[in-house]
Amino acid sequence: MQMVLFVGLQAAGKSTFFRERFFTTHVRVSLDMLRTRYRERQFVETCLRTGQPLVVDNTNPTREERRVYIDGAKTAKFRVVGYYFRSTLEECKRRDLAVVRTG
């Protein structure tokens, strides 16, 4: 059982990477999609309780934010893997603007 934790700026490519690498094997948990921390927490807890591999697709900028996920995953005997998406603010702004224009 695995929890993947993404770390990076908005529009750094995290969601695209999820689609390319984990779409068929892991559930995507995203605060953008679930809208509230309560819903997100419930979703993560359900995955951990049922042994469902998951990807936490948020910015997760601080150790404290990441620790909430990591502690729960370790308690549930999940292996935690982190991915850091290095990107400049200008690159992210450009990608975000392109999404707004096309989407």
NULUMPA-124724 format. One record per residue: x, y, z of N, C-alpha, C in turn. Coordinates in steps of 0.1 Angstrom, whole numbers. Atoms other than C-alpha are relative to their C-alpha. Layout:
BEGIN
{site {X,Y,Z},{X,Y,Z},{X,Y,Z}} ...
***
This chain:
BEGIN
{site {9,-12,0},{0,0,0},{9,12,0}} {site {-9,-12,2},{14,34,-10},{-8,13,0}} {site {4,-13,1},{7,70,-4},{11,8,-7}} {site {-9,-9,7},{23,94,-29},{-4,14,4}} {site {3,-14,-4},{26,130,-17},{8,9,-9}} {site {-6,-10,9},{32,158,-42},{2,13,7}} {site {-3,-13,-6},{49,190,-32},{5,9,-12}} {site {-4,-9,10},{51,220,-55},{-10,11,-2}} {site {8,-11,3},{37,253,-67},{-12,-4,-8}} {site {11,2,9},{3,255,-83},{5,1,-15}} {site {-4,0,15},{7,248,-121},{14,-5,-2}} {site {-13,6,2},{40,230,-115},{0,-13,-8}} {site {1,13,7},{28,199,-133},{-4,-12,8}} {site {3,11,-9},{16,178,-104},{-12,-8,-6}} {site {12,7,5},{-18,169,-118},{3,-7,-13}} {site {-4,6,13},{-4,162,-153},{8,-13,3}} {site {-8,11,-4},{22,139,-137},{-9,-11,6}} {site {9,10,-5},{-6,121,-118},{-6,-8,-11}} {site {7,7,11},{-25,114,-150},{10,-9,-8}} {site {-10,7,8},{7,102,-168},{5,-12,8}} {site {-7,11,-8},{20,80,-139},{-8,-8,9}} {site {7,7,-10},{-6,71,-114},{-15,-2,-2}} {site {15,0,3},{-41,74,-130},{-6,-14,1}} {site {5,13,0},{-46,37,-133},{2,-8,12}} {site {-4,8,-12},{-32,26,-100},{-3,7,14}} {site {2,-7,-12},{-39,53,-74},{-13,9,-1}} {site {11,-10,-1},{-69,75,-63},{7,13,2}} {site {-5,-14,-1},{-62,112,-66},{-8,7,11}} {site {7,-8,-11},{-70,133,-35},{5,14,-2}} {site {-4,-14,3},{-70,170,-43},{-10,9,7}} {site {9,-10,-7},{-83,199,-21},{-7,8,-10}} {site {7,-8,11},{-91,217,-54},{-13,-7,-4}} {site {12,8,4},{-116,189,-62},{-10,-2,11}} {site {9,3,-11},{-130,182,-28},{-5,12,8}} {site {4,-13,-5},{-132,218,-17},{1,3,15}} {site {-1,-3,-14},{-130,214,21},{10,-10,6}} {site {-9,9,-7},{-104,200,45},{-7,-12,6}} {site {7,11,-6},{-131,179,61},{-2,-11,-10}} {site {2,10,11},{-140,162,28},{13,-7,-3}} {site {-13,6,4},{-103,157,20},{4,-10,11}} {site {-4,9,-11},{-96,142,55},{-8,-13,-1}} {site {9,12,1},{-126,118,51},{5,-9,-11}} {site {-4,8,11},{-114,107,17},{13,-7,2}} {site {-13,6,-3},{-78,101,28},{-2,-11,10}} {site {2,10,-10},{-90,82,59},{-7,-12,-6}} {site {6,11,7},{-112,60,37},{10,-8,-8}} {site {-10,7,8},{-83,52,14},{9,-8,10}} {site {-9,6,-9},{-60,44,44},{-7,-12,7}} {site {7,10,-7},{-87,23,61},{-2,-12,-9}} {site {3,11,10},{-94,2,29},{12,-4,-8}} {site {-12,4,7},{-58,-1,17},{1,5,-14}} {site {0,-5,13},{-64,20,-14},{12,9,-3}} {site {-11,-9,3},{-32,35,-29},{-6,14,-4}} {site {4,-14,3},{-35,73,-32},{11,9,-3}} {site {-10,-11,2},{-18,104,-44},{-7,12,6}} {site {4,-13,-5},{-22,136,-24},{5,11,-9}} {site {-4,-9,11},{-22,162,-52},{-3,14,5}} {site {2,-14,-5},{-19,195,-33},{14,6,0}} {site {-13,-7,-1},{9,221,-29},{9,-5,11}} {site {-7,6,-11},{19,207,5},{13,8,3}} {site {-12,-7,-1},{44,235,11},{8,-1,13}} {site {-7,0,-13},{52,230,48},{1,-14,6}} {site {-2,13,-7},{65,201,69},{-13,-3,8}} {site {12,3,-8},{35,205,91},{-12,-5,-8}} {site {11,5,9},{10,201,62},{3,-14,-4}} {site {-4,13,5},{29,171,49},{-1,-10,12}} {site {0,10,-11},{32,155,84},{-14,-6,3}} {site {14,5,-2},{-6,152,87},{-2,-13,-8}} {site {2,11,9},{-7,129,57},{10,-12,4}} {site {-11,10,-2},{26,111,65},{-3,-8,13}} {site {3,7,-12},{16,103,101},{-11,-10,-1}} {site {11,9,2},{-17,88,91},{3,-12,-9}} {site {-4,11,9},{-2,68,63},{9,-10,7}} {site {-9,9,-8},{25,54,86},{-8,-9,10}} {site {9,7,-10},{-1,45,112},{-7,-12,-7}} {site {8,10,8},{-20,26,85},{10,-10,-8}} {site {-10,9,6},{13,8,74},{1,2,-15}} {site {-2,-3,14},{14,26,41},{15,5,-2}} {site {-13,-5,3},{47,33,24},{-2,14,-6}} {site {2,-14,5},{50,71,17},{12,4,-9}} {site {-10,-4,10},{68,84,-14},{-4,15,-3}} {site {2,-14,3},{72,121,-20},{6,4,-14}} {site {-5,-6,12},{77,140,-53},{0,15,2}} {site {-1,-14,-1},{89,175,-53},{1,5,-15}} {site {1,-5,14},{81,195,-85},{7,14,0}} {site {-8,-12,0},{108,221,-90},{-5,9,-12}} {site {5,-8,11},{95,250,-110},{1,15,5}} {site {-1,-14,-4},{99,288,-110},{-14,6,0}} {site {12,-6,0},{71,311,-103},{-5,5,-13}} {site {4,-4,14},{72,325,-138},{-5,-11,-9}} {site {5,12,7},{69,290,-153},{-14,-3,3}} {site {13,4,-5},{39,283,-132},{-11,10,-4}} {site {10,-10,4},{22,316,-140},{-3,-2,-15}} {site {1,2,14},{28,309,-177},{-9,-12,-3}} {site {8,12,2},{13,274,-175},{-15,3,5}} {site {14,-3,-5},{-17,287,-154},{-7,8,-10}} {site {6,-9,9},{-24,314,-179},{-4,-8,-13}} {site {3,8,12},{-23,289,-208},{-12,-9,3}} {site {12,8,-3},{-49,267,-190},{-12,9,0}} {site {12,-9,-1},{-72,297,-184},{-4,4,-15}} {site {4,-4,13},{-70,306,-221},{-6,-11,-8}} {site {5,11,8},{-77,271,-234},{-12,-7,7}} {site {10,8,-7},{-100,259,-208},{-12,3,6}} 
***
